[in-house]
Amino acid sequence: MEPQPLSVRPYAPTNPTRPFPYTQADMTPTDPGNDASFYAPPRFVTHIDDNAIVNLKRYYDDNLPEMGTILDFCSSWISHYPPRIHDAVAKGEIVVLGTGMNEAELARNPVFAPGKDADVAARDRRWWLQDLNVDPDVPFPKLGGQEVKLDASTCVVSIDYLTKPVEVLSSIRHQTNQGGKVHLAISNRCFPTKVVGRWLEVNEKQRLEMVGNYLHYAGWRDIEIVDVVIGGFLNDPLWVVRATKT
Ligand SMILES: C[S@@+](CC[C@H](N)C(=O)[O-])C[C@H]1O[C@@H](n2cnc3c(N)ncnc32)[C@H](O)[C@@H]1O
């Protein structure tokens, strides 16, 4: 059976000119700081269920670019990208960069490995460690001496851990080509002591709006909320909040 088209709705803050609506307390986790030690042990697990992964791969297949440079931030050993992205990486048509908190996880993620025919420039290291709560300014490497510009970025079930999401998303936007997109995948599981305070106080609809607000205040536009999987008693929900550099 053909998958049904996904439900997509535009999002804009009700009062887009007022200042960023969240307080310091809203953006502080129960266990602030010490992220490096929290993420020091590698976790070779998946953080969403198999059905959510299948559907996220399908979403990426339909929505990630055919060529260019993609960043997976807050990444791990797995990015949930479909086979066509891995094939394009192997052919050198797509470069995927990654940033995260655990060296062993990132080193094992095959999508950050240059293709076997890659030239010297493409053998530059494609992933790096960065605590975005300490330094939210994403430092893009030069590949083959060239400054990197992004065509898309992805972030899976992690935006809720960032205490300075507007700074992070602004820095990524700055590095993105005009028309490039960011896709933030969201579900309802989390490390409760590490998500920002407000995440635990509001419902799922309000969380999606909160992420929409992060994007708006970071300068992204054409913000949309996509229902990728409707959650149920036995399966994880999955949404993507996405936006474009206009
Ligand atoms: C639930 S895991 C999700 C990992 C990955 N995106 C996935 O789908 O498997 C949360 C991730 O958020 C990222 N993260 C959490 N706190 C962070 C911080 N302070 N700075 C940068 N990344 C952070 C880490 O990469 C961590 O692996």
The ligand as an ORCA input file, in Angstrom:
! r2SCAN-3c Opt
* xyz 0 1
  C      18.660     11.203     22.438
  S      20.266     11.433     21.761
  C      19.923     11.472     20.039
  C      21.136     11.194     19.207
  C      20.894     11.065     17.723
  N      20.395     12.275     17.130
  C      20.027      9.874     17.414
  O      18.937     10.039     16.873
  O      20.483      8.750     17.706
  C      20.603     13.096     22.240
  C      21.811     13.714     21.587
  O      21.774     15.094     21.816
  C      23.065     15.598     21.684
  N      23.306     16.579     22.759
  C      22.797     16.589     23.997
  N      23.305     17.609     24.717
  C      24.148     18.265     23.897
  C      24.988     19.382     24.054
  N      25.095     20.048     25.210
  N      25.739     19.780     22.979
  C      25.668     19.110     21.806
  N      24.887     18.036     21.600
  C      24.147     17.617     22.634
  C      24.039     14.439     21.776
  O      24.616     14.244     20.503
  C      23.149     13.260     22.108
  O      23.578     12.105     21.495
*
